[in-house]
Amino acid sequence: MVGIGRGGRVARVGGNAWLLLGVFLTVMPFVYMVVASFKPGNDLFSIPFRFWPENLYLGNYDLLLDETNFVRWFGNSIFVSLSRTVIAIALSIMAGYAFAKFEFPLKRALFFLVIGTLTLPLYVILVPLFGMMVDREWTDTYLALILPFTAQAIGVFLARQQLLAIPNELLEAARIDGAGEWSIFTRIVLPLAQPAIAVMGIIFFTASWNDYLWPLIVVLSDEKFTVSLGLATLIGPYSQEYGAVMAGSFMGTLPIVLIFLLFQRRFIEGIMAGALKG
C-alpha cells in the first residue's frame, strides 16, 4: 500500500509538471508579445537577448494610434465580428430548434447535409464565394465581410443538441395555454438555450475576429480593413514596424478575452451538452 501511495504521488507530481509545462508554453508567447510592445523596434532583435525592456517605451502605441488607421480597423473588426456573431447565433438557434422539435419531410437527410458541410475546407468555397461577391458588386463592402459566414453548420449542431433536452411536454403545455410559436421560442427556448448560445458566441466571435484570408480577398480599401488585415500592412519590404505590430496584437486580444469572460460560466456546460446529448 505504501508503494502504491508513493507511486500515485509520483504520478500526480509528474502530471502536474506536464500541466505546468503546457501552461508555460501556452502563456509565454502572449507574455512576450505584451513585453515586446513596450520595447523599441531595435531592441526586439538585440544581442544578447533581453526579455524585459530596460525602459518602458510607449512609442509603439503612439505610432499605432497616431500614424495608422488602427482605430478604424479596430472598429471595423468589432462591427463585423458582432454582426457575424449575432446573425449566426440567431440563424443557428432557429434552425436547431426546427431540427430538434419539428417534424418535416427529409428532416434527417437535411440535417446530415448541413453537418456534411463541416467537411468542406474553406479553400474549396473561396472561389465560388468570391464570384458571388463580384456578381452582386459587394466587394470592398461590409456585406461581403459579414453575410457569407452567418450560416454556420456547427452552430446548428450545437443548438439542436442543446434543444433536444427541452421536454416536449413543456412546449405542448405552452401551446395549450395559447402561446404562439414565436412566444414559445422567445420565452422558453431562448432562455434554455443559453449554454449553446454562450459556446456559439465565443466560437463565432473568435473566428470572425481572427479571420485574415477572407478580408484579404474581398477588401481593397484601407478604410474597410480589419485588425488582422491592417496589422499585416505594417510589415513590408521597406518598413518593418514589429513593435507596433506587437502593440496592435496585444490590443487585438482584449475583445476576445472580454467575450470569453462574459460567457465563461456557460461555456463548459454548453460544450458538454453538445457532446453528450444525442
Summary of the structure (lengths in Angstrom):
residues: 278
radius of gyration: 23.9
end to end distance: 42.3
largest distance: 76.2
contacts: 801
relative contact order: 0.14
helix: 77%
strand: 1%
